[in-house]
Amino acid sequence: MKLISVVPHDHSPKLVLFPAPGLSVLILLACAGGALSQTNVTVGTPGELKKLSLEELLNIEVTSVSRRPEKLSETASAIQVITQEDIRRSGATSLPEALRLASNLQVAQADARQWAISARGFNNTLANKLLVMIDGRAVYTPLYAGVFWEVQNVLLEDVDRIEVVSGPGGTLWGANAVNGVINIITRSAKDTQGLLVTGGGGSLLQDFGAVRYGGAAGSNFFYRIYGQRFDRNNSVLANGNNARDQWDMTQGGFRTDWFPSDANTVTFQGDSYAGSEQGAPADTKVDGQNAVGRWTHAFSQESELQVQMYFDRTWRKIPNQLAEDLKTYDLDFQHRFACGERQTIVYGAGYRLMQDRVKNTPMFSFLPPNRDLQLFSGFVQDEITLVPERLKFTIGTKLEHNDFSGWEVQPSARLAWMPATNQILWAAISRAVRSPSRIDSDFFFPSPPVPPGVTNFSGSRGFDSENLLAYELGYRIQPFSRVSLSAAPYYNFYKDLRSVDQTSPTGFVFENHFKGEVWGIELSANYQATDWWRFRGGYNYLHKHLWPTSTNALASVREGNDPQNQFSLQSIMDLPAHLQFDATVRYVDTLPSPNVPSYLTFDVRVAWQFKSLELSIVGQNLLDHRHPEFVTATGRHEIEWSF
């Protein structure tokens, strides 16, 4: 059984009553607080989002495409936005589950804790071509240039929106924004006033609970604190046996927002977590802390300066394999201003220091075990209005230096034509790179010295950046007030992709001896059938072709495992008597290698809501008892249906 709760329509204190065993039920009970009566509900809150028309939803401002606010309907990019209301109505209980709502992503659950998430191909639990940020903080490990999804435990009730951009974003965001950018943006402390207590349990998500309190000091300083915990049960192996991969996590955090004047905003936030992942012969332990400080100053409506600093520490110990302690220090600034009446320029620079400390074992090692990795970057982008309200041309580039491959340049050019106020056409060409990671350069399996005749793998000191040249087209239209449609065909050409080269009968090394091409199309639609019934969905077609450029490269060892076809549809329905009935259908085509059969899933959420009281029941994967979604090195795990 699975259970989810959300913030009700107001910002009042809330109390949860836990369900009896066998029933996935959540009750939120609230009573209004006089101190909260002056808090304004903004567009970012659930209470307002569900009341907006489709046209108003399309006018939500996004920032991930151009690093400045712009209306979603006017954005010349393949972007999808997951709102707080979308998350709540889906029944999602984790960030990866919420990302399933973005039809331009490939999201697969590998076991009880591991996820494979990517955009436009190359999906893997160690996927390395996607940049993920939480409130401007990159959640990135230099071990493999990817994300440990299981520890990205965002309190979903605090999420304002998730912006998902498919396609290269290296010009503004830098290396690893190769195939896409995911930007998770949480709500201001001003919009989360009052007390929230939520909890429940089910069959796969055994139990969970969260407490959040938001308050104010005066009229311009707001804060919130929270704590949450969950316990997740095991997945099962293909033979039906227990996979022994259950896990738990406890996390707490805070956020403050200070508005000293109309022109200035100061935000400070942080989190701390600790968890345990069951395994053999012993459990994997994880913990981490982060802190983000951000100052924004508006010189005028057309000019804004932002300075951000963050610290992020992650620690992970996998028995008999390795332990890693990573500390990241990051400083970034950007300035946006108008240059005349027809140009808007955004520029900025950044510095990042990653102190990575690895404790090696006889099985795995990174040599040297300790590295201090520095990243210097600068970018500039100019948006030029060629014909007012009709034709725009955007050009920019990112210049970046890393300790593995040196200087990298990532330019892009984009042309957007708006033949009418309800539609936009765009074309773009971009270059992006995936910088080398420690696994590409420093990795050894088993640890040296290797006895003669023993199969061994290692990284290469000469490993270079992977390169992408991307060609994109796009069209977005709102043909009727209740319908919006989007299509984004693309062609990506890759060179210097990672390969596994055989250097001796038992020796293998990572090199850059693959090329490839990926082409496809992403379709999405929103339909407001009535005031009480809304649909959102999408379809992806993807074709990938990779080939070796060296006779030493193993042709059968290729990155990623991707479906050719993918479809999703979410139905959100408000019924009489304060009832809600929501359903999500997803189809994922066969994964080629290792083979995973195609599957169809059906999730249902039924909720009763009255003022500040909500009761909800969620069922997931209801069409079959269990099915695999991805295969990892530990074998095929299957995801069971759950309530």
C-alpha angles and dihedrals in degrees: 000000000000131000136191136184135194142191109273125229096284135041097250129136113276136205128197127214111201119228130245116259114283097027123089102214136149127192123191115192119187139178122196120255120214092215089062098051094097095053111114120223109230131202089264095065125091093237091062101034094061090055096052122104120237090257091054091048089054088055093059108125119244129189107187098088101052104008089246133083115276134157116267091230091056097046114117096212142081095263131152126190124211108200128205088253092053090053094048095047092048094061092233115165100184139037095253090051089052090050089062085077090070104084091196090068132077106224122177130169109224098185139328093307111011124086134186111213129169145135126236096001142305093096118178140137083256095044111163108183101077128084114214124190133181110200090334095313113121110226097210138141119206088209091084105351093251145093132276093219097187093069096047090097102166116176097245093208088064096053113108096185143328116227113204117191117186114202132045119322100172095118091070105017103034136220119005093029084105105127100012153332128241114196116186110197120190127206124266116260085242089067097049102059121152135028126311123184117176136167148140144138147226146170102297098017093050097190140338139176140176138187123196131175127186126190143161139230108207122326100303108040122074132174143177135190128193145178130193141173138184141181118206124197127228127280117225133244123241090263091055096254123137110270094210094224102123116140144181137202138190120199139173136179151151144220133198128190119192123188104191090171140354089268100047136065125178120191128185123177141157147172139204127195143173129187147166127222117198115236146140130303089003140350124277112239124209135178138158148166135206139180128191128192122187133177121191123188123186113206089181139329089283100039128061137162124203128186121185134181129180142176121203128182125185127179128187131174119191109185115243091001114063147303124224131194112187126183119187126192117188134181122183137167135180135182127200123193142156117250104201121318098304107041134070116186127195120186136163149150138219146190127203131185119192117190105196120187119184128186107209129213133197088264102051134013141174114208119232089030093206126050135171105207121194128198123192120186144169133177142183131189129183123198111199122194106217096175117015112253090353116061131028132175121199125191131171148137143210123220114199138171124201131176095245108049103010122220121016129186120202113183129174139183126198133183121197126189123189107193089177137006092259099053143047134191123196142178128191143178120197143169121215135171137206107217119222117267131208092263088058094051113018106030125119129179116213102016116255138294092061116195116236114274095022116126110244139180129201143170124249126242088212095054109138134201119282112241133215130190108190131193117193139181128183144180129188124180139170100204093174133019091255100041134067126177133187135186126185119180117184145176121206125190117195131191134178091031117171115274136179108235124195110226098171137002089278103018126094130176137185113249139159098253104128133087127188150170131216124188133171148119134258119209126187136173142183122200125184097199094179137343088274103038127061134173131198125178149142148197130216129196117189132177120186128188122179129178135181122248096198132054088227093060114098105239093203095056107080135155122259138006112234138176117235093214130032131172135180136176128184122195119198115190132178111202131190121276092042093291126146126198117188131173137180127197123192131181121192121186125227117294108227107211120048086019117241116175120238116264141193121212132194124195126186133193124189119185140173117207130182120170102305097347122097134175119183138178122194131192123188134193091009098162097073138018093244141337139180120247102179140004122229133186089271092059139258115327122188128219114225129214111262146187 
